[in-house]
Amino acid sequence: MIGTLAAIIGLSTLFFTILLSLFGTLDFLTLGLFVVFLNVLQWLIAPYLVDAMYRVKKASRSEEPELYDMLERISRESGIRTPQLMIARIPIPNAFAYGSPLTGNRVAVTTGLLNTLEGEEVEAVIGHELGHLKHRDVQVMMFVSILPALFYYIGYSLVWSSAYARRGERENQGSLALIGFLSILLYWVLTLFTLYLSRLREYFADRHSVSVVNDGRRKLSEGLVKIAESTERIRFRNRNLHYLSSLKTLFISDPDSARRDLSELYQTYTWRSDQELVNKYLSRKVTSADEFAEFLSTHPNMVKRLRALQEAA
């Protein structure tokens, strides 16, 4: 994870320094500060947007006493302050950690998750989300998302500047367009690094759950495959749930990959127990198409994720 962060920051700093030396500091510093301001503002108010989008409400201890006790216990095991417990009123089984200095840290579970998983599997999922908070993944991903956004705006501003350059500035038109294109190319490169970092943080959060939840390896493995199975079944019945993908990077499992994760499973096997379902996943071969899909995804391939869980200490 440290190496990926270093690559993102190093590439960004190098290219931004070249731009400043070529074009002067004021315009690009102004643009950079503006992009940083927008991203920090988004981070600060994001919990309110998430609450509105996913119909999230704070849960009281009287409403969810077992869930509250579970959250407090795993927070103590994790060595972090207990976050606020939130319930998202959506049918897709999932969970996510989020927050900002304005709201504090929060862990949300969906009603679909509570209706789909057994209590021990919910426990492992909460352990995963607390891993994100312990590792400060919300802040890390906010920071690294600023850098691709910065070069996206720089690139498009230079491309448009070259297209509408005044007559006296036409000699710089080609160089403006070239540097704009390179900025956009760097945006895509940094985005791929950011996706890779997002997948890494899922592995680390999985390991955290294994370390703080008794028999967490089995519980989380079973929970993940049941989330994927239930998600695809619900999405097949409810075609109007596409809005759930807008912040999928928050979720413990990518709802968009559920069909890919389950396609072979549905065709070849009928399972009789949770562990048999996990074992069937583990026996699958990861194809080149799976590898490419993972390359462009915020979450690891399910088979590779489950195998990593089996190896976690």
N, C-alpha and C positions, 0 to 999 in steps of 0.2 A: 504494500500500500504506500509506503514512504517513497519507493522508487517511482511509482506512477504519479504521485503528487509532485515530486521533483521534476519529472519530465514535463508536466503541464505548466508548472510555474516557470521552469527554465525556458521552454519554447516561447511562452508568452512574453517574458521579460526581454528575451533576445529580439524578437520581432518588433515589439513596441519601442525598444531603444533605437532600432534602425529607422522606424518611422519618424520618431522625434528628431533624429539627426538629419533626416532628409527634408522634412517639411516644417521644422520649428516646433516649439513646445506648446504654444498657447492653444491652438485649435484642437490638437489631439489630446492634450491634458484636459481640456474642457469636456470633450466627448467622453474621455475615460471616466472623469469624475461624475458625469451625468449618468453613465451606465452603472457605475458603482452605486450611486444614489438610488437609482430605480430598483436595483437588485436588493439592496439593504431594506428599502421601503417595502418591497414585496415580501421579504423574509419576516419583517416585523408584523405585517398585517395578514400574512398567509394563514395563520390559525383561524382567523375569523372567516376567511374565504373557504377554508376546508370545512369548517363547521356548517356553513350555509350550503355548500355544494353537496355534502354527504349527510346532511340532516343529523349532525352530531349534537348530543346533549350530555351535560355532565351527569354522571350517575351518583346517587347518594348511597351511603353505606346501608341504609334501610332497604333500598331497592335491590342492591347486589351485594349482600354481606359476604358470600363465599368468594366472589370475584375480588372484592376489596381485600379480604384476608390474604388471598393468593398474591395480589399485587404487592402488598406490604411485605410479605415474607420473601418473595423473590427479589424485591428491591434491597432488602437487608443483605441477602446473600450476594447481591451484585455490588454492594458498597456504595449505593447511590441513594439520593433522597427520593422518596416515593412520589411519582408523578400523579397528576390528576387522572382519574379514571373516566373515560368517555365511552358512550354507546352511540354507534352510527346506525341509523335506522334504514339500512339497505339489505337486500336479500343475499347479495354475494358474500360468501364466507371469506373474511379477510381481517387484517388488523394492521395498524400503523402507529408509528411514533412521530410526534411533531411538536412544535412549540416555538416560542421566541421570548426575548426578554420582557415583552409586554404581557404574555400570557403564562409563562412558565412551561415546563415540560408536560406533555400529555401522552397518554397511551389510549388509543381507541380500539375497540373491538366491535365488529358488526353484529347485528342481530342474526344474520345468516351464519356467522361463525358459531355463535352460542347455540343455535339450533342444529348445527351440523356435527360439531366435534364433541367428544366426550370431555369431561372435566380435566382429565390428565393431559389431554392434547391441547386444550386451551392454556393450561399451565405452561407447556413448552413454547407455545406461540408467544405468550407474554414474556417469557424468558428471552426469546429472540428480540422482541421489540425493546426490552430494557437493555439489551446489548447495543442497539443503535444509540440509545441515550448515553450509555456509559462511554462509548467510543466517540461521542459527539458527532455522529454522522450527519445530523441535520445541519450543523454549522459547517462541516467540511464540504458537504455537497453544495451548500449555498455558495461558499467561497469559490469552489472550482467552476461552478456554473457561470460566474461573473466573467471569467476569462474568455470562453468561447463567445459569449454574448458581445463582449467588447470588440472582438475582431469581426464579428458579423456586421455590426453597425459601421465600423471603420471601412470594411470592404464595400458595402453598399453605398456609403457616402462617397467614396472615391470613384466607384463606377459611375454614379450619377453625376458627379462633378466633371468627369471626363466627357460624358455625353452632352452636357450643357455648358461646356467651357466657352468663354468669350473668344472672339477672333484673335486677340492678342495672346491668348493662352493656349492656342491650339498646338504649339510645339510640345507642350507637356501632356497633351491628351493621351498619347500612347503609354507614357510612364504611369500616369494616374490609373488608367484602366488595368495595366499589368499589376501594379501593387494592390489595387482593389481586388483583383482576381486572386492574388496570393493570400490576401487577408481572408477571403472567403474560404479558400482551400485550407488555411490554417484553422479556421473555425471548424471545419469538418474533421480535421485531424484531432483537434482538442476535444471535440464531441465524442469521438471514438475512445479517447483516453478516459473521458468522464464516464462513459458507459462501462468501461472496464473497471474503473474505480467503484462504480455502483455495484457491479457484480461481486467484487472483492468484499465490500462491506456486508453483503448478504452472507457470504461464507463466514466472516468473522462473527456476525450476530448469531448464526447457527451454532458456532462453537461456544459462544457465550452461554446459550441456552443449555447446551450439553453440560457445561461446567457448573451451572447453578441449579439445575432441575434434576432431581433424582430419576435415573433411567431416562434422561432427556433425549438420548439418541433415538431410542425406540419411539417415544412419545411424539417428538417433532417429526420424525420420518412418516409416521402414520398420519399425523395432522396435515402435513404438506400434500400427501397424495389424496387425502379425502377432500382437501380444499380444491385441488385441481379437478377432481371428479365431479364434485358438487357444482363448481363454478361453470363448467361447460354445460351441465344439465340445465342450470338456471338460465344461462345465456341463450340456450337453444329455445327455451320457452318464452323468454322475454327479450325481444329484439331491440327494445328501447333502452338498454342499459349501456350504450356506448359511452355515455358521459363518465362512466366509472374509470375509463382508461386515461382520463386527462391528467391524473396525478398518480399513475400506477407506480411511479418510482417510490412512493411512500409505502406501498403494500408489502406484506410478507411474501406474496406470490403474485406474479404477473397475470392478471385475468385474461390478457390477450393470448397468452401461450397455452391456455388450458386445453384448447382443441388439439394443438400440436402435441402436447404431452400425452394426451389420451388416445389419439387416433389408432395407434397400433394396439394399444391395450384393449380397446373395445372390439377390435376385429379378431383377436386371437384368444381371448381368455375370459373366463367367468371366475371371479374370486369368491371365496367363502369366508375370509377373515381379513382384518386390517393388515396383518403381517404378510399374508399371501399377496395382497395387493402391492405392498412395498417390495417384496421379493420379485414380483413380476417386473416392476420398474427396473430394479437392479440388474435384471437379466437382459435388458434391452441393449442393443448396440447403438452407440451414438454415431449417426451418419454424418456425412459431409454437409448435408442440408441442415441438420441439427446444429452443427458447428457454426455455419454461416448465420443461421437465425439467432444463435446466442451472441454472435459478434455484434449484432445490431440491437441487442436487448439490454434492458436495465437489470434483468435477473439472470442467474445462471440457468443452464439447462437442467431440468429436473433430475434426470438420471445422474449427471455429474454431481449435482448437489446432494443427492441421497448417498452416493458413493463416498463423498467427502464426509458426510455425517457418520457413516459406518467406521471411518478411519479416525474420527475425532477422539481425542483422549478425554 
